[in-house]
Amino acid sequence: MPSNLWRFILTAFAFIVFSASSVANEITQLQRSGGVQIKSWLSNHQDEKQTEQVSINEQLTLYIEVSTPRWFTGGTRIGAIEIPDVIAKQRSQLAVNYAEKRKGTTWSVQLWEVNLYPQKSGEFVIPPLAVQVQVSVESGVNVKGNLYTDPLRFTASLPSGLLTEETPWINSPQAQISQQWQQSNQDLKAGDTITRTITVQATDTLSVLLPPIMASDSENTRNRYQAYSKPVRLSDTQNRGQYRAQRVEEEVYVLQTGGELTFPGYVISWWDPNQRELRELQIEGQSFKVSHTFSSMLRYYKDNLLITLILFTVILGLYLGLKRYYKRQPKPAWWLFMQELLGGNEQRIRASLYARLRSESGYLQLSQLSQSDEWQILATQIQNEKIFFIKGCFLWRKIASLAAQQNKQKPSHYRALPQLARLNERYKAPK
């Protein structure tokens, strides 16, 4: 490379370094001489003085004031603010410009605001921030350079012992919650839809700091409907210096079955920094009556239908098996008695009961089986009143139980007689 080119590059570099140093020296000298001033402070709007203690998610405003007894001849730029676990939001790219008297001299003032939102407990440091300004001097020359703010400190903590850093809550002077319901049809049935929209609004906060409202559905309710969540809508607006954040959640429920369907309510904790009070925002649930369609009824009762079908199949199988078995074997006495009860022949029912009495106890009269007043009344009713199915089954079992008690009290050679009678009854040829 030619030596002339090297000489040119070195000269240009030295000129750039000298110019930058000269500009830096000029703005620094201007600040020292009082030709430009910069100051910064913190405030949470509750106290216009310096604020050093705030709560998590509380809006803290960093004010940066730049002033000069001359006037600003160029745009002012604030360097990026990067603080771990702190959200910094410069809502407006324009400063508040005004003039004020200081010791008889009119000063041009620019006031900048940056909102800070600490996300966890601890002590935070705002490092010196570079603010690029351009002002005129008496000679008519414009001086441009960076001014630096002083470092600031503040501490953040939870405002109440009832809250944790994992608890969903809102930190705002004003907050409200509302909801809307929309049905696809006035009379709901399976297959229709219900749309639920929940809106949360709060002041002096960010929409990203508003917690989610609608929880995920449980397994039980998921079988009743299918939920489809629309994208969450977040918005931050400003009106006459008041910041308002909004979060809108919307879900569409496709009804799967009929019956009564209840959607839950929700509760959100809300910390009011002005009143220093923990409150609750509540949204009520709502119930809907849904009619079944044929397909939804099958889906809803499929488990009961399946169990009923299995029981019916088992009972039918047992019935057919017993029927086939007793085609080749003598029918038991209880089977024949059930047929007599179903037939309703009073004489044959009484004859079967007496046969039961004789085979179990050896007695010929029902009154001999027990001397209790209750049994004596039953023995009389058997002779004079009609015997229905349930009462006949009761008498059949009662005779056996009383006969068993009688047989326990008899000597062993007497006990054999009823057993022989039962054997004869069992192997008697069917009619």
C-alpha positions as CSV (number, residue, x, y, z in Angstrom):
1,M,0.0,0.0,0.0
2,P,1.4,3.4,-0.9
3,S,2.7,5.6,2.0
4,N,0.4,8.5,1.0
5,L,-2.7,6.3,1.5
6,W,-1.4,5.2,5.0
7,R,-0.8,8.9,5.8
8,F,-4.3,9.8,4.8
9,I,-5.9,7.0,6.9
10,L,-4.0,8.0,10.0
11,T,-4.8,11.7,9.5
12,A,-8.6,10.9,9.2
13,F,-8.6,8.7,12.3
14,A,-6.8,11.4,14.3
15,F,-9.2,14.0,13.1
16,I,-12.2,11.8,14.2
17,V,-10.7,11.1,17.6
18,F,-9.8,14.8,18.1
19,S,-13.3,15.9,17.0
20,A,-15.1,13.5,19.3
21,S,-12.9,14.5,22.2
22,S,-13.4,18.2,21.4
23,V,-17.2,17.7,21.3
24,A,-17.2,15.8,24.6
25,N,-15.0,18.5,26.1
26,E,-17.3,21.2,24.8
27,I,-20.5,19.7,26.3
28,T,-18.7,18.9,29.6
29,Q,-17.4,22.5,29.8
30,L,-20.9,23.8,28.9
31,Q,-22.4,21.7,31.8
32,R,-19.7,23.0,34.2
33,S,-20.3,26.6,33.3
34,G,-24.1,26.2,33.8
35,G,-25.0,26.4,30.1
36,V,-26.9,23.0,30.4
37,Q,-28.1,21.0,33.3
38,I,-29.4,17.4,33.9
39,K,-31.0,15.8,36.9
40,S,-33.1,12.7,37.6
41,W,-35.3,11.3,40.3
42,L,-37.8,8.6,41.1
43,S,-41.4,8.9,42.1
44,N,-44.4,6.5,42.3
45,H,-46.9,9.5,42.1
46,Q,-47.9,9.0,45.7
47,D,-45.0,11.1,46.8
48,E,-43.4,13.6,44.5
49,K,-40.2,13.3,46.6
50,Q,-37.6,10.7,46.0
51,T,-39.0,7.2,46.2
52,E,-36.8,4.4,47.5
53,Q,-39.3,1.7,48.5
54,V,-42.0,0.2,46.2
55,S,-43.8,-3.0,45.9
56,I,-43.4,-5.7,43.2
57,N,-45.2,-4.7,39.9
58,E,-45.8,-1.2,41.2
59,Q,-45.3,1.5,38.6
60,L,-42.3,3.6,39.4
61,T,-41.5,6.6,37.2
62,L,-38.0,7.7,36.4
63,Y,-37.9,11.5,35.6
64,I,-35.1,13.0,33.6
65,E,-34.9,16.8,33.3
66,V,-32.6,18.5,30.8
67,S,-32.5,22.3,30.8
68,T,-30.6,25.2,29.3
69,P,-30.8,29.0,29.5
70,R,-30.5,29.0,25.7
71,W,-32.5,26.6,23.6
72,F,-32.4,23.1,22.2
73,T,-31.4,22.9,18.5
74,G,-31.7,19.2,18.0
75,G,-33.5,16.1,19.1
76,T,-32.8,14.7,22.6
77,R,-32.2,10.9,22.9
78,I,-32.2,8.8,26.0
79,G,-30.0,5.7,26.1
80,A,-31.5,2.2,26.6
81,I,-32.3,1.2,30.2
82,E,-31.4,-2.3,31.0
83,I,-31.9,-3.5,34.6
84,P,-32.2,-7.2,35.5
85,D,-35.7,-8.2,36.7
86,V,-37.1,-4.7,35.9
87,I,-39.4,-3.9,33.0
88,A,-38.6,-0.4,31.6
89,K,-41.2,1.2,29.4
90,Q,-40.8,4.6,27.8
91,R,-44.5,5.2,26.8
92,S,-43.9,8.5,25.0
93,Q,-41.0,9.3,22.6
94,L,-41.7,13.0,23.2
95,A,-40.7,15.1,26.1
96,V,-42.8,17.7,28.0
97,N,-41.3,21.0,26.9
98,Y,-41.8,24.2,28.9
99,A,-40.1,27.3,30.1
100,E,-39.5,28.6,33.6
101,K,-37.8,31.5,35.3
102,R,-34.6,30.8,37.3
103,K,-33.1,33.8,39.0
104,G,-34.6,36.1,36.4
105,T,-33.4,34.1,33.5
106,T,-35.7,32.1,31.2
107,W,-34.7,28.4,30.9
108,S,-35.9,25.9,28.3
109,V,-36.8,22.6,30.0
110,Q,-37.4,19.1,28.7
111,L,-38.9,16.5,31.0
112,W,-38.7,12.8,30.1
113,E,-40.6,10.0,31.8
114,V,-39.7,6.3,31.9
115,N,-41.9,3.8,33.8
116,L,-40.2,1.0,35.7
117,Y,-41.9,-2.2,37.0
118,P,-39.8,-4.4,39.4
119,Q,-40.5,-8.1,39.0
120,K,-39.1,-9.5,42.2
121,S,-38.0,-8.6,45.7
122,G,-34.6,-7.0,46.2
123,E,-32.5,-3.8,45.8
124,F,-32.1,-2.4,42.3
125,V,-29.6,0.2,40.9
126,I,-30.3,2.4,37.9
127,P,-26.9,3.0,36.3
128,P,-25.9,6.4,34.8
129,L,-27.9,6.9,31.6
130,A,-26.5,8.7,28.6
131,V,-28.7,11.5,27.3
132,Q,-27.7,13.0,24.0
133,V,-28.5,16.7,23.7
134,Q,-27.8,19.6,21.3
135,V,-28.0,23.2,22.5
136,S,-26.8,26.5,21.2
137,V,-24.3,28.8,22.8
138,E,-23.8,32.6,22.7
139,S,-21.5,32.4,19.7
140,G,-24.3,30.8,17.7
141,V,-22.5,27.5,17.5
142,N,-24.4,24.3,18.3
143,V,-22.9,22.0,20.9
144,K,-23.8,18.4,20.8
145,G,-22.9,15.6,23.3
146,N,-23.9,13.2,26.0
147,L,-24.9,14.1,29.5
148,Y,-25.1,11.4,32.2
149,T,-27.6,11.0,35.0
150,D,-26.6,10.1,38.5
151,P,-27.1,6.5,39.6
152,L,-30.3,5.9,41.6
153,R,-31.3,3.1,43.9
154,F,-34.7,1.6,45.0
155,T,-36.0,-1.5,46.8
156,A,-38.9,-3.7,45.9
157,S,-40.8,-6.2,48.1
158,L,-44.1,-7.9,48.4
159,P,-46.8,-5.6,49.7
160,S,-48.7,-8.2,51.8
161,G,-47.8,-11.5,53.5
162,L,-50.9,-13.1,51.9
163,L,-49.1,-12.8,48.5
164,T,-46.2,-14.7,47.0
165,E,-44.2,-14.0,43.9
166,E,-45.9,-17.0,42.2
167,T,-49.4,-15.8,43.1
168,P,-51.3,-14.3,40.2
169,W,-52.3,-10.7,41.4
170,I,-52.6,-7.2,40.1
171,N,-50.8,-4.1,41.4
172,S,-52.8,-1.1,40.4
173,P,-54.6,2.0,41.9
174,Q,-57.8,1.0,39.9
175,A,-58.8,-2.4,38.6
176,Q,-62.0,-4.0,37.4
177,I,-63.1,-7.2,35.7
178,S,-66.2,-8.1,33.6
179,Q,-67.5,-10.9,31.4
180,Q,-69.9,-11.5,28.6
181,W,-71.7,-14.7,27.5
182,Q,-72.9,-15.5,24.0
183,Q,-74.9,-18.5,22.9
184,S,-75.2,-19.9,19.4
185,N,-78.9,-20.7,20.1
186,Q,-81.4,-19.6,22.7
187,D,-82.3,-23.2,23.5
188,L,-79.0,-25.0,23.8
189,K,-78.5,-28.6,22.7
190,A,-75.5,-30.8,22.1
191,G,-73.4,-29.4,19.3
192,D,-74.1,-25.8,20.0
193,T,-71.5,-23.3,21.2
194,I,-71.1,-20.9,24.2
195,T,-68.6,-18.1,24.0
196,R,-67.2,-16.6,27.2
197,T,-65.2,-13.3,27.2
198,I,-63.5,-12.0,30.3
199,T,-62.0,-8.5,30.3
200,V,-59.6,-7.1,33.0
201,Q,-58.7,-3.4,33.1
202,A,-56.2,-1.7,35.4
203,T,-54.5,1.7,35.6
204,D,-50.8,2.5,35.9
205,T,-49.6,-0.9,34.9
206,L,-48.8,-3.0,31.8
207,S,-51.0,-5.4,30.0
208,V,-48.3,-8.1,30.2
209,L,-48.4,-7.8,34.0
210,L,-52.1,-8.7,34.1
211,P,-52.4,-12.4,35.2
212,P,-54.3,-15.0,33.1
213,I,-57.9,-15.6,34.3
214,M,-59.4,-18.7,32.8
215,A,-57.8,-21.9,34.2
216,S,-57.5,-25.1,32.2
217,D,-60.5,-27.4,32.2
218,S,-60.6,-30.5,34.4
219,E,-60.9,-34.0,33.0
220,N,-64.6,-34.2,34.1
221,T,-65.7,-31.0,32.4
222,R,-63.6,-31.7,29.3
223,N,-65.9,-34.7,28.6
224,R,-68.9,-32.3,28.7
225,Y,-67.5,-29.8,26.2
226,Q,-64.5,-29.0,24.0
227,A,-62.9,-25.6,24.8
228,Y,-61.1,-23.6,22.1
229,S,-59.1,-20.5,23.4
230,K,-58.7,-17.5,21.1
231,P,-55.5,-15.5,21.2
232,V,-55.3,-13.2,24.3
233,R,-55.7,-9.6,23.3
234,L,-53.4,-7.2,25.2
235,S,-53.5,-3.4,24.9
236,D,-52.0,-0.4,26.6
237,T,-53.5,3.1,26.1
238,Q,-52.9,6.6,27.5
239,N,-55.5,9.2,28.1
240,R,-54.7,12.6,29.6
241,G,-51.6,11.2,31.4
242,Q,-53.4,8.2,32.8
243,Y,-52.1,4.8,31.6
244,R,-54.6,2.0,31.2
245,A,-53.9,-1.7,30.5
246,Q,-56.4,-4.3,29.3
247,R,-56.4,-8.0,28.9
248,V,-59.1,-9.8,27.1
249,E,-59.5,-13.6,27.2
250,E,-62.1,-15.4,25.1
251,E,-63.0,-19.1,24.9
252,V,-65.5,-21.0,22.8
253,Y,-67.1,-24.1,24.3
254,V,-68.5,-26.7,21.9
255,L,-71.1,-28.7,23.9
256,Q,-70.7,-32.4,23.7
257,T,-73.6,-33.8,25.9
258,G,-76.9,-32.7,27.4
259,G,-77.7,-32.0,31.0
260,E,-76.8,-29.1,33.3
261,L,-73.5,-27.5,32.6
262,T,-71.8,-25.2,35.1
263,F,-68.8,-23.0,34.3
264,P,-66.7,-21.9,37.3
265,G,-66.1,-18.4,38.7
266,Y,-62.7,-16.9,39.2
267,V,-61.1,-14.7,41.9
268,I,-58.0,-12.5,41.4
269,S,-56.1,-10.8,44.2
270,W,-55.7,-7.0,43.7
271,W,-53.3,-4.8,45.7
272,D,-54.3,-1.1,45.8
273,P,-51.1,0.9,46.4
274,N,-53.1,4.1,47.2
275,Q,-55.1,2.5,50.0
276,R,-52.4,0.0,50.9
277,E,-55.1,-2.7,50.9
278,L,-55.4,-6.2,49.4
279,R,-58.7,-6.7,47.7
280,E,-60.3,-9.3,45.4
281,L,-61.7,-9.1,41.9
282,Q,-64.5,-11.7,41.5
283,I,-66.2,-13.0,38.4
284,E,-69.2,-15.3,38.8
285,G,-69.8,-18.6,37.1
286,Q,-73.0,-19.5,35.3
287,S,-75.0,-22.7,34.6
288,F,-76.7,-23.7,31.4
289,K,-79.3,-26.4,30.5
290,V,-78.4,-28.4,27.5
291,S,-80.7,-30.8,25.6
292,H,-79.5,-34.2,24.4
293,T,-79.4,-35.3,20.8
294,F,-79.5,-39.1,20.0
295,S,-75.8,-39.3,19.4
296,S,-74.9,-37.3,22.5
297,M,-77.2,-39.4,24.6
298,L,-75.4,-42.6,23.4
299,R,-72.0,-41.0,24.2
300,Y,-73.2,-39.8,27.6
301,Y,-74.8,-43.1,28.8
302,K,-72.4,-45.4,27.0
303,D,-70.9,-46.7,30.2
304,N,-74.3,-47.5,31.8
305,L,-75.5,-49.0,28.5
306,L,-72.4,-51.2,28.4
307,I,-72.9,-52.4,32.0
308,T,-76.6,-53.1,31.4
309,L,-75.8,-55.1,28.2
310,I,-73.2,-57.2,30.1
311,L,-75.6,-57.9,33.0
312,F,-78.4,-58.8,30.6
313,T,-76.1,-61.1,28.7
314,V,-74.9,-62.8,31.9
315,I,-78.4,-63.3,33.2
316,L,-79.7,-64.6,29.9
317,G,-76.8,-67.0,29.7
318,L,-77.5,-68.3,33.2
319,Y,-81.2,-68.7,32.5
320,L,-80.6,-70.6,29.3
321,G,-78.0,-72.8,31.0
322,L,-80.3,-73.6,33.9
323,K,-83.2,-74.3,31.5
324,R,-81.0,-76.7,29.5
325,Y,-79.8,-78.4,32.6
326,Y,-83.2,-79.0,34.2
327,K,-84.5,-80.5,31.0
328,R,-82.5,-83.6,31.9
329,Q,-82.6,-83.2,35.7
330,P,-85.5,-83.0,38.2
331,K,-86.4,-79.4,39.0
332,P,-85.6,-78.2,42.6
333,A,-88.4,-77.5,44.9
334,W,-87.8,-73.7,45.0
335,W,-88.1,-73.7,41.1
336,L,-91.4,-75.4,41.2
337,F,-92.6,-73.1,44.0
338,M,-91.7,-70.0,42.0
339,Q,-93.7,-71.4,39.0
340,E,-96.7,-71.9,41.3
341,L,-96.3,-68.3,42.6
342,L,-96.2,-67.0,39.1
343,G,-99.2,-69.1,38.1
344,G,-101.2,-67.7,41.0
345,N,-103.0,-71.0,41.9
346,E,-103.8,-70.6,45.6
347,Q,-104.3,-74.4,46.4
348,R,-101.0,-75.4,44.7
349,I,-99.1,-72.6,46.5
350,R,-100.5,-73.8,49.9
351,A,-99.7,-77.4,49.0
352,S,-96.1,-76.5,48.2
353,L,-95.7,-74.6,51.5
354,Y,-97.1,-77.6,53.4
355,A,-94.7,-79.9,51.5
356,R,-91.9,-77.6,52.5
357,L,-93.0,-77.8,56.1
358,R,-93.2,-81.6,56.1
359,S,-89.8,-82.0,54.3
360,E,-87.9,-79.5,56.6
361,S,-89.5,-80.3,60.0
362,G,-91.7,-83.3,59.7
363,Y,-94.7,-81.3,61.0
364,L,-98.1,-81.5,59.3
365,Q,-99.5,-78.1,60.6
366,L,-97.9,-74.7,60.3
367,S,-98.9,-73.7,63.8
368,Q,-96.7,-76.5,65.2
369,L,-93.5,-75.0,63.8
370,S,-93.3,-72.1,66.2
371,Q,-95.3,-70.9,69.2
372,S,-94.5,-67.2,68.7
373,D,-97.5,-64.8,68.2
374,E,-96.1,-63.5,64.9
375,W,-95.8,-67.0,63.4
376,Q,-99.3,-67.9,64.6
377,I,-100.7,-64.9,62.8
378,L,-98.9,-65.9,59.7
379,A,-100.1,-69.4,59.9
380,T,-103.7,-68.2,60.0
381,Q,-103.2,-65.8,57.1
382,I,-101.9,-68.6,54.9
383,Q,-105.2,-70.4,55.4
384,N,-107.5,-67.4,54.8
385,E,-105.7,-64.8,52.7
386,K,-104.3,-64.6,49.2
387,I,-100.6,-65.3,49.0
388,F,-98.7,-62.8,46.8
389,F,-95.3,-63.4,45.2
390,I,-93.1,-61.5,47.8
391,K,-95.1,-62.9,50.8
392,G,-94.8,-66.4,49.3
393,C,-91.0,-66.1,49.0
394,F,-90.8,-64.8,52.6
395,L,-92.9,-67.8,53.9
396,W,-90.7,-70.3,52.0
397,R,-87.5,-69.0,53.7
398,K,-89.2,-68.5,57.1
399,I,-90.3,-72.2,57.2
400,A,-86.7,-73.3,56.5
401,S,-85.2,-71.1,59.1
402,L,-87.7,-72.0,61.8
403,A,-87.3,-75.7,61.0
404,A,-83.6,-75.4,61.3
405,Q,-84.0,-73.9,64.8
406,Q,-86.3,-76.8,65.8
407,N,-83.9,-79.5,64.4
408,K,-81.0,-78.1,66.5
409,Q,-83.1,-78.7,69.6
410,K,-84.1,-82.3,68.7
411,P,-82.0,-85.5,69.4
412,S,-79.9,-86.7,66.5
413,H,-82.2,-89.7,65.6
414,Y,-85.1,-87.2,65.1
415,R,-83.0,-85.0,62.8
416,A,-82.6,-87.8,60.3
417,L,-86.4,-88.0,59.6
418,P,-86.7,-84.6,57.8
419,Q,-83.5,-85.3,55.9
420,L,-85.1,-88.6,54.6
421,A,-88.2,-86.7,53.7
422,R,-86.2,-84.1,51.7
423,L,-84.4,-86.9,49.8
424,N,-87.8,-88.5,48.9
425,E,-89.1,-85.1,47.8
426,R,-86.0,-84.3,45.7
427,Y,-86.1,-87.6,43.7
428,K,-89.8,-87.7,43.3
429,A,-90.7,-87.9,39.7
430,P,-91.8,-84.6,38.2
431,K,-95.4,-84.1,37.3
